[in-house]
Structure formats: C-alpha cells, structure tokens
C-alpha cells in the first residue's frame, strides 16, 4: 500500500511523474490543481469560487481544498493507497492532512520533493501547453505539441495554454511557492520524512530515481 505526497515548485514535472507512478502502482493520482480545473470547467460553485485565485496564481483557500481532498480520499479506489500531487501546499494544509489521516485511520508513507532551479521552471512553464481532454502536457520547444490527433483519453486533443502559465501568473506562483510551500518542505525535512529528487534531470531519469527511492 502506498500513500504518497509529491511536493515541488510549479513546472518541476511532478504531475508527469505522479501520473506514471500512480498508474504503475494502481493507485489514484489525486491532483488538487486538476480537480479544481475540472470544477472550473464545469462551472461548479467550487470552481467559480476558485477561479480568481487560480488565474492570479494564488492559493485557493485551505478550507475549499481540504474538502476536495477529504471527499476524494473517501472514494473506493483510494482505499488501496493514493498519490497526492499539489496537496498539501502550506503548513496549515500539512496539519489538516495529518488530522484527516488520523481521523480516517490512514498514514503517510513517503513525501517526495522535486527540486529545480527557478530559471528552468520559468522556461518550462511559459512554453507548456496542455490537452484539455486528457491533461497531457507538451512544450513548444521540448515536447512537440500535436496539432490534432488522438489524445490519451481516446478523444481529439484540444490543446490550450493554462491561464496561469503566462508570465505574470508564473512569477506569482513561484513567489507563492517559496512563501507558502517552502516552510512545509522544511518541516518534512526536519522530521526526516523527505525524499529529495533532482527535478531538473530528464523525465526518464527522474522516473528511475523515483522508483529506486521508493524501493
Ligand atoms: P497546480 O496544477 O498544482 O499547479 O495548481 C494550479 C492552481 O490550483 C494553483 O496555482 C492554486 O491556485 C490551485 N491549487 C492547487 N492545489 C492547491 C492547494 N493544495 N491549495 C491551494 N490552492 C491549490
């Protein structure tokens, strides 16, 4: 049984690694960002409430995100483990997760932290393009964006640039990351709970390092 948290700055590649690992382990990949984007797309009350924070690269209020995580962890497929990607993101969320896990009789096995220099993150995020249908990501320089074709979800690719992948929001997201998530990383580090990986390495190499760290 694997219960994992992935931490790292935006653009470090944790979503890509999370998707592959969750599939290999047969556990759900729970990305709070993806859940929020889906809610926004469907114009649910949560999605509409989250929109202004997301567009600006700010964090959505802790109580909103906690409810999403609580609901998702209660689903049947999360009984055999889960991979949280993008949650927790600050000390308060870390504490809330700890309490929630205690309440449901679960515990955390590993916290994986992906590191990367900021200049590389800006380069990756500003060139990133996403498929609306399956969530796959591409890059205008490194991972050719398909003009059309079959996407991973079996439909037509619908490529777009996330509204928070534009320069102003990127810089804000990085600042929010340092301010909010930095102390959480330090907290897990001080408890010796952190597995640190080099997120600047090529995708395949990060994947190998990740699997060997978990074995
Ligand atoms: P991500 O896809 O992880 O980069 O998340 C995109 C956006 O969703 C973030 O910039 C936040 O506005 C929001 N978001 C995702 N996860 C959280 C979280 N744990 N706490 C607050 N806001 C979040």
py3Dmol code that shows the C-alpha trace and the ligand (Angstrom):
import py3Dmol

protein = """\
ATOM      1  CA  UNK A   1       0.000   0.000   0.000  1.00  0.00           C
ATOM      2  CA  UNK A   2       1.413   3.380  -0.967  1.00  0.00           C
ATOM      3  CA  UNK A   3       0.324   6.695   0.441  1.00  0.00           C
ATOM      4  CA  UNK A   4       2.456   9.363  -1.110  1.00  0.00           C
ATOM      5  CA  UNK A   5       2.743  13.148  -1.236  1.00  0.00           C
ATOM      6  CA  UNK A   6       4.552  14.900  -4.084  1.00  0.00           C
ATOM      7  CA  UNK A   7       5.981  18.345  -3.298  1.00  0.00           C
ATOM      8  CA  UNK A   8       7.818  20.745  -5.531  1.00  0.00           C
ATOM      9  CA  UNK A   9       7.601  24.045  -7.362  1.00  0.00           C
ATOM     10  CA  UNK A  10       5.237  24.531 -10.288  1.00  0.00           C
ATOM     11  CA  UNK A  11       6.785  23.231 -13.505  1.00  0.00           C
ATOM     12  CA  UNK A  12       9.125  20.760 -11.825  1.00  0.00           C
ATOM     13  CA  UNK A  13       7.427  17.797 -13.531  1.00  0.00           C
ATOM     14  CA  UNK A  14       5.720  16.286 -10.506  1.00  0.00           C
ATOM     15  CA  UNK A  15       2.424  15.911 -12.366  1.00  0.00           C
ATOM     16  CA  UNK A  16       4.098  13.890 -15.128  1.00  0.00           C
ATOM     17  CA  UNK A  17       5.916  11.680 -12.639  1.00  0.00           C
ATOM     18  CA  UNK A  18       2.807  11.323 -10.492  1.00  0.00           C
ATOM     19  CA  UNK A  19       0.682  10.134 -13.412  1.00  0.00           C
ATOM     20  CA  UNK A  20       3.205   7.443 -14.407  1.00  0.00           C
ATOM     21  CA  UNK A  21       3.881   6.204 -10.891  1.00  0.00           C
ATOM     22  CA  UNK A  22       0.210   6.117  -9.868  1.00  0.00           C
ATOM     23  CA  UNK A  23      -0.553   4.047 -12.939  1.00  0.00           C
ATOM     24  CA  UNK A  24       2.305   1.623 -12.186  1.00  0.00           C
ATOM     25  CA  UNK A  25       1.197   1.244  -8.577  1.00  0.00           C
ATOM     26  CA  UNK A  26      -2.521   1.050  -9.393  1.00  0.00           C
ATOM     27  CA  UNK A  27      -3.406   3.910  -7.054  1.00  0.00           C
ATOM     28  CA  UNK A  28      -5.315   7.119  -7.828  1.00  0.00           C
ATOM     29  CA  UNK A  29      -3.327  10.206  -8.826  1.00  0.00           C
ATOM     30  CA  UNK A  30      -5.017  12.977  -6.880  1.00  0.00           C
ATOM     31  CA  UNK A  31      -4.023  16.390  -8.190  1.00  0.00           C
ATOM     32  CA  UNK A  32      -5.845  19.220  -6.427  1.00  0.00           C
ATOM     33  CA  UNK A  33      -4.968  21.528  -9.344  1.00  0.00           C
ATOM     34  CA  UNK A  34      -6.595  19.114 -11.826  1.00  0.00           C
ATOM     35  CA  UNK A  35      -9.690  18.696  -9.618  1.00  0.00           C
ATOM     36  CA  UNK A  36     -10.007  22.486  -9.388  1.00  0.00           C
ATOM     37  CA  UNK A  37      -9.542  22.973 -13.154  1.00  0.00           C
ATOM     38  CA  UNK A  38     -12.226  20.377 -13.772  1.00  0.00           C
ATOM     39  CA  UNK A  39     -14.583  22.140 -11.321  1.00  0.00           C
ATOM     40  CA  UNK A  40     -13.869  25.420 -13.097  1.00  0.00           C
ATOM     41  CA  UNK A  41     -14.564  23.910 -16.496  1.00  0.00           C
ATOM     42  CA  UNK A  42     -17.903  22.548 -15.224  1.00  0.00           C
ATOM     43  CA  UNK A  43     -18.647  25.891 -13.534  1.00  0.00           C
ATOM     44  CA  UNK A  44     -19.479  24.301 -10.186  1.00  0.00           C
ATOM     45  CA  UNK A  45     -19.716  26.655  -7.161  1.00  0.00           C
ATOM     46  CA  UNK A  46     -16.261  25.463  -6.006  1.00  0.00           C
ATOM     47  CA  UNK A  47     -14.824  26.070  -9.482  1.00  0.00           C
ATOM     48  CA  UNK A  48     -16.273  29.554  -9.673  1.00  0.00           C
ATOM     49  CA  UNK A  49     -15.008  30.382  -6.179  1.00  0.00           C
ATOM     50  CA  UNK A  50     -11.521  29.122  -7.054  1.00  0.00           C
ATOM     51  CA  UNK A  51     -11.232  30.899 -10.400  1.00  0.00           C
ATOM     52  CA  UNK A  52      -9.876  34.272  -9.274  1.00  0.00           C
ATOM     53  CA  UNK A  53      -7.221  32.667  -7.087  1.00  0.00           C
ATOM     54  CA  UNK A  54      -6.124  30.252  -9.785  1.00  0.00           C
ATOM     55  CA  UNK A  55      -5.937  32.855 -12.542  1.00  0.00           C
ATOM     56  CA  UNK A  56      -3.715  35.017 -10.333  1.00  0.00           C
ATOM     57  CA  UNK A  57      -1.514  32.086  -9.293  1.00  0.00           C
ATOM     58  CA  UNK A  58      -2.649  32.424  -5.674  1.00  0.00           C
ATOM     59  CA  UNK A  59      -3.614  29.534  -3.427  1.00  0.00           C
ATOM     60  CA  UNK A  60      -7.302  28.687  -3.203  1.00  0.00           C
ATOM     61  CA  UNK A  61      -8.494  28.915   0.464  1.00  0.00           C
ATOM     62  CA  UNK A  62      -7.359  25.954   2.584  1.00  0.00           C
ATOM     63  CA  UNK A  63     -10.909  25.008   3.626  1.00  0.00           C
ATOM     64  CA  UNK A  64     -12.021  24.628  -0.010  1.00  0.00           C
ATOM     65  CA  UNK A  65      -9.109  22.386  -0.940  1.00  0.00           C
ATOM     66  CA  UNK A  66      -9.354  20.317   2.248  1.00  0.00           C
ATOM     67  CA  UNK A  67     -12.972  19.464   1.428  1.00  0.00           C
ATOM     68  CA  UNK A  68     -11.933  18.296  -2.056  1.00  0.00           C
ATOM     69  CA  UNK A  69      -9.201  16.091  -0.623  1.00  0.00           C
ATOM     70  CA  UNK A  70     -11.469  14.732   2.108  1.00  0.00           C
ATOM     71  CA  UNK A  71     -14.127  13.774  -0.481  1.00  0.00           C
ATOM     72  CA  UNK A  72     -11.586  12.247  -2.836  1.00  0.00           C
ATOM     73  CA  UNK A  73      -9.845  10.143  -0.172  1.00  0.00           C
ATOM     74  CA  UNK A  74     -13.251   8.767   0.848  1.00  0.00           C
ATOM     75  CA  UNK A  75     -13.755   7.220  -2.600  1.00  0.00           C
ATOM     76  CA  UNK A  76     -13.479   3.486  -3.007  1.00  0.00           C
ATOM     77  CA  UNK A  77     -10.361   3.476  -5.207  1.00  0.00           C
ATOM     78  CA  UNK A  78      -8.368   5.382  -2.560  1.00  0.00           C
ATOM     79  CA  UNK A  79      -8.599   2.503  -0.093  1.00  0.00           C
ATOM     80  CA  UNK A  80      -5.566   0.768  -1.503  1.00  0.00           C
ATOM     81  CA  UNK A  81      -3.375   3.865  -1.454  1.00  0.00           C
ATOM     82  CA  UNK A  82      -3.111   7.250  -3.128  1.00  0.00           C
ATOM     83  CA  UNK A  83      -0.713   9.789  -4.522  1.00  0.00           C
ATOM     84  CA  UNK A  84      -1.407  13.416  -3.580  1.00  0.00           C
ATOM     85  CA  UNK A  85       0.055  15.848  -6.124  1.00  0.00           C
ATOM     86  CA  UNK A  86      -0.100  19.528  -5.160  1.00  0.00           C
ATOM     87  CA  UNK A  87      -1.529  18.941  -1.687  1.00  0.00           C
ATOM     88  CA  UNK A  88      -0.551  19.903   0.972  1.00  0.00           C
ATOM     89  CA  UNK A  89       0.940  23.206  -0.121  1.00  0.00           C
ATOM     90  CA  UNK A  90       1.495  25.094   3.128  1.00  0.00           C
ATOM     91  CA  UNK A  91       1.972  24.293   6.824  1.00  0.00           C
ATOM     92  CA  UNK A  92      -1.733  24.628   7.636  1.00  0.00           C
ATOM     93  CA  UNK A  93      -2.647  22.151   4.895  1.00  0.00           C
ATOM     94  CA  UNK A  94       0.078  19.818   6.170  1.00  0.00           C
ATOM     95  CA  UNK A  95      -1.521  19.908   9.618  1.00  0.00           C
ATOM     96  CA  UNK A  96      -5.014  19.488   8.168  1.00  0.00           C
ATOM     97  CA  UNK A  97      -3.853  16.447   6.205  1.00  0.00           C
ATOM     98  CA  UNK A  98      -2.287  14.961   9.310  1.00  0.00           C
ATOM     99  CA  UNK A  99      -5.569  15.367  11.231  1.00  0.00           C
ATOM    100  CA  UNK A 100      -7.622  13.989   8.358  1.00  0.00           C
ATOM    101  CA  UNK A 101      -5.393  10.914   8.107  1.00  0.00           C
ATOM    102  CA  UNK A 102      -5.652  10.331  11.843  1.00  0.00           C
ATOM    103  CA  UNK A 103      -9.418  10.622  11.599  1.00  0.00           C
ATOM    104  CA  UNK A 104      -9.688   8.061   8.795  1.00  0.00           C
ATOM    105  CA  UNK A 105      -7.022   5.771  10.226  1.00  0.00           C
ATOM    106  CA  UNK A 106      -4.521   6.304   7.431  1.00  0.00           C
ATOM    107  CA  UNK A 107      -0.901   7.457   7.449  1.00  0.00           C
ATOM    108  CA  UNK A 108       1.658   8.903   5.094  1.00  0.00           C
ATOM    109  CA  UNK A 109       4.394   6.609   3.745  1.00  0.00           C
ATOM    110  CA  UNK A 110       6.636   8.993   1.786  1.00  0.00           C
ATOM    111  CA  UNK A 111       6.952  12.671   0.942  1.00  0.00           C
ATOM    112  CA  UNK A 112       8.809  13.131  -2.333  1.00  0.00           C
ATOM    113  CA  UNK A 113      10.323  16.535  -3.026  1.00  0.00           C
ATOM    114  CA  UNK A 114      11.377  17.537  -6.553  1.00  0.00           C
ATOM    115  CA  UNK A 115      13.964  20.335  -6.729  1.00  0.00           C
ATOM    116  CA  UNK A 116      14.793  22.575  -9.688  1.00  0.00           C
ATOM    117  CA  UNK A 117      16.394  25.975 -10.422  1.00  0.00           C
ATOM    118  CA  UNK A 118      13.921  28.802 -10.938  1.00  0.00           C
ATOM    119  CA  UNK A 119      15.168  29.845 -14.405  1.00  0.00           C
ATOM    120  CA  UNK A 120      14.444  26.331 -15.694  1.00  0.00           C
ATOM    121  CA  UNK A 121      10.957  26.369 -14.140  1.00  0.00           C
ATOM    122  CA  UNK A 122      10.062  29.644 -15.899  1.00  0.00           C
ATOM    123  CA  UNK A 123      11.292  28.219 -19.221  1.00  0.00           C
ATOM    124  CA  UNK A 124       9.239  25.058 -18.776  1.00  0.00           C
ATOM    125  CA  UNK A 125       6.034  26.748 -17.632  1.00  0.00           C
ATOM    126  CA  UNK A 126       5.943  29.532 -20.196  1.00  0.00           C
ATOM    127  CA  UNK A 127       6.270  27.019 -23.060  1.00  0.00           C
ATOM    128  CA  UNK A 128       3.890  24.478 -21.579  1.00  0.00           C
ATOM    129  CA  UNK A 129       0.718  23.534 -23.432  1.00  0.00           C
ATOM    130  CA  UNK A 130      -1.955  21.219 -22.031  1.00  0.00           C
ATOM    131  CA  UNK A 131      -4.562  18.922 -23.597  1.00  0.00           C
ATOM    132  CA  UNK A 132      -7.984  19.841 -22.266  1.00  0.00           C
ATOM    133  CA  UNK A 133      -9.303  16.329 -22.823  1.00  0.00           C
ATOM    134  CA  UNK A 134      -6.692  14.165 -21.078  1.00  0.00           C
ATOM    135  CA  UNK A 135      -4.497  16.633 -19.180  1.00  0.00           C
ATOM    136  CA  UNK A 136      -1.286  15.584 -21.007  1.00  0.00           C
ATOM    137  CA  UNK A 137       1.299  18.315 -21.247  1.00  0.00           C
ATOM    138  CA  UNK A 138       3.591  19.325 -24.110  1.00  0.00           C
ATOM    139  CA  UNK A 139       6.214  22.012 -24.610  1.00  0.00           C
ATOM    140  CA  UNK A 140       6.698  24.351 -27.547  1.00  0.00           C
ATOM    141  CA  UNK A 141      10.478  23.654 -27.527  1.00  0.00           C
ATOM    142  CA  UNK A 142      10.986  20.209 -25.974  1.00  0.00           C
ATOM    143  CA  UNK A 143       7.868  18.097 -26.489  1.00  0.00           C
ATOM    144  CA  UNK A 144       6.223  18.911 -29.835  1.00  0.00           C
ATOM    145  CA  UNK A 145       2.620  19.979 -29.466  1.00  0.00           C
ATOM    146  CA  UNK A 146       0.307  17.846 -31.643  1.00  0.00           C
ATOM    147  CA  UNK A 147      -1.829  19.962 -33.926  1.00  0.00           C
ATOM    148  CA  UNK A 148      -4.547  17.394 -33.879  1.00  0.00           C
ATOM    149  CA  UNK A 149      -4.874  13.704 -33.242  1.00  0.00           C
ATOM    150  CA  UNK A 150      -5.765  11.122 -30.727  1.00  0.00           C
ATOM    151  CA  UNK A 151      -5.191  12.098 -27.109  1.00  0.00           C
ATOM    152  CA  UNK A 152      -4.563   9.727 -24.196  1.00  0.00           C
ATOM    153  CA  UNK A 153      -8.245   9.798 -23.234  1.00  0.00           C
ATOM    154  CA  UNK A 154      -9.172   8.446 -26.678  1.00  0.00           C
ATOM    155  CA  UNK A 155     -10.706  11.679 -27.970  1.00  0.00           C
ATOM    156  CA  UNK A 156      -9.370  14.542 -30.050  1.00  0.00           C
ATOM    157  CA  UNK A 157      -6.546  16.553 -28.492  1.00  0.00           C
ATOM    158  CA  UNK A 158      -7.660  20.028 -27.528  1.00  0.00           C
ATOM    159  CA  UNK A 159      -4.513  21.994 -26.808  1.00  0.00           C
ATOM    160  CA  UNK A 160      -4.533  25.194 -24.779  1.00  0.00           C
ATOM    161  CA  UNK A 161      -2.266  27.315 -22.618  1.00  0.00           C
ATOM    162  CA  UNK A 162      -3.357  27.321 -18.969  1.00  0.00           C
ATOM    163  CA  UNK A 163      -4.353  30.823 -17.903  1.00  0.00           C
ATOM    164  CA  UNK A 164      -1.816  30.549 -15.067  1.00  0.00           C
ATOM    165  CA  UNK A 165       1.023  29.546 -17.438  1.00  0.00           C
ATOM    166  CA  UNK A 166       1.511  33.171 -18.547  1.00  0.00           C
ATOM    167  CA  UNK A 167       4.463  35.166 -17.252  1.00  0.00           C
ATOM    168  CA  UNK A 168       2.783  37.299 -14.592  1.00  0.00           C
ATOM    169  CA  UNK A 169       0.972  34.349 -13.018  1.00  0.00           C
ATOM    170  CA  UNK A 170       4.091  32.129 -13.276  1.00  0.00           C
ATOM    171  CA  UNK A 171       6.196  34.633 -11.315  1.00  0.00           C
ATOM    172  CA  UNK A 172       3.454  34.920  -8.715  1.00  0.00           C
ATOM    173  CA  UNK A 173       3.084  31.140  -8.422  1.00  0.00           C
ATOM    174  CA  UNK A 174       6.842  30.830  -7.798  1.00  0.00           C
ATOM    175  CA  UNK A 175       6.687  33.529  -5.142  1.00  0.00           C
ATOM    176  CA  UNK A 176       3.685  31.871  -3.500  1.00  0.00           C
ATOM    177  CA  UNK A 177       5.557  28.566  -3.652  1.00  0.00           C
ATOM    178  CA  UNK A 178       8.592  29.968  -1.793  1.00  0.00           C
ATOM    179  CA  UNK A 179       6.474  31.746   0.765  1.00  0.00           C
ATOM    180  CA  UNK A 180       3.870  29.042   1.439  1.00  0.00           C
ATOM    181  CA  UNK A 181       5.377  25.690   0.463  1.00  0.00           C
ATOM    182  CA  UNK A 182       8.991  26.397   1.489  1.00  0.00           C
ATOM    183  CA  UNK A 183       8.199  26.138   5.232  1.00  0.00           C
ATOM    184  CA  UNK A 184       6.282  22.894   4.622  1.00  0.00           C
ATOM    185  CA  UNK A 185       9.293  21.391   2.828  1.00  0.00           C
ATOM    186  CA  UNK A 186      11.487  22.454   5.782  1.00  0.00           C
ATOM    187  CA  UNK A 187       9.003  20.870   8.170  1.00  0.00           C
ATOM    188  CA  UNK A 188       9.110  17.448   6.450  1.00  0.00           C
ATOM    189  CA  UNK A 189      12.891  17.753   6.099  1.00  0.00           C
ATOM    190  CA  UNK A 190      13.312  18.404   9.812  1.00  0.00           C
ATOM    191  CA  UNK A 191      11.250  15.300  10.564  1.00  0.00           C
ATOM    192  CA  UNK A 192      13.463  13.286   8.218  1.00  0.00           C
ATOM    193  CA  UNK A 193      10.433  12.438   6.097  1.00  0.00           C
ATOM    194  CA  UNK A 194      11.661  13.920   2.824  1.00  0.00           C
ATOM    195  CA  UNK A 195      12.969  12.048  -0.209  1.00  0.00           C
ATOM    196  CA  UNK A 196      14.718  14.656  -2.383  1.00  0.00           C
ATOM    197  CA  UNK A 197      14.969  14.169  -6.165  1.00  0.00           C
ATOM    198  CA  UNK A 198      16.555  16.282  -8.905  1.00  0.00           C
ATOM    199  CA  UNK A 199      13.593  17.572 -10.914  1.00  0.00           C
ATOM    200  CA  UNK A 200      15.898  19.222 -13.457  1.00  0.00           C
ATOM    201  CA  UNK A 201      17.044  15.837 -14.813  1.00  0.00           C
ATOM    202  CA  UNK A 202      15.400  14.319 -17.921  1.00  0.00           C
ATOM    203  CA  UNK A 203      11.939  12.795 -17.319  1.00  0.00           C
ATOM    204  CA  UNK A 204      13.115   9.179 -17.675  1.00  0.00           C
ATOM    205  CA  UNK A 205      15.982   9.658 -15.238  1.00  0.00           C
ATOM    206  CA  UNK A 206      13.707  11.250 -12.655  1.00  0.00           C
ATOM    207  CA  UNK A 207      11.330   8.300 -13.064  1.00  0.00           C
ATOM    208  CA  UNK A 208      14.127   5.798 -12.412  1.00  0.00           C
ATOM    209  CA  UNK A 209      15.392   7.745  -9.380  1.00  0.00           C
ATOM    210  CA  UNK A 210      11.853   7.959  -8.033  1.00  0.00           C
ATOM    211  CA  UNK A 211      11.225   4.229  -8.272  1.00  0.00           C
ATOM    212  CA  UNK A 212      14.554   3.327  -6.761  1.00  0.00           C
ATOM    213  CA  UNK A 213      13.974   5.754  -3.881  1.00  0.00           C
ATOM    214  CA  UNK A 214      10.654   4.064  -3.122  1.00  0.00           C
ATOM    215  CA  UNK A 215      12.021   0.523  -3.251  1.00  0.00           C
TER     216      UNK A 215
END
"""
ligand_1 = """\
23
LIG
P -1.299 23.082 -9.945
O -1.986 22.380 -11.090
O -0.898 22.160 -8.842
O -0.179 23.967 -10.409
O -2.405 24.042 -9.307
C -2.987 25.092 -10.051
C -3.646 26.091 -9.114
O -4.687 25.441 -8.378
C -2.741 26.699 -8.052
O -1.995 27.799 -8.530
C -3.760 27.106 -6.991
O -4.461 28.285 -7.366
C -4.752 25.955 -7.043
N -4.354 24.866 -6.114
C -3.969 23.602 -6.424
N -3.666 22.899 -5.323
C -3.882 23.740 -4.278
C -3.732 23.616 -2.879
N -3.290 22.490 -2.303
N -4.040 24.700 -2.116
C -4.496 25.833 -2.648
N -4.617 26.033 -3.970
C -4.322 24.988 -4.781
"""
view = py3Dmol.view(width=600, height=400)
view.addModel(protein, "pdb")
view.setStyle({"model": 0}, {"cartoon": {"style": "trace"}})
view.addModel(ligand_1, "xyz")
view.setStyle({"model": 1}, {"stick": {}})
view.zoomTo()
view.show()
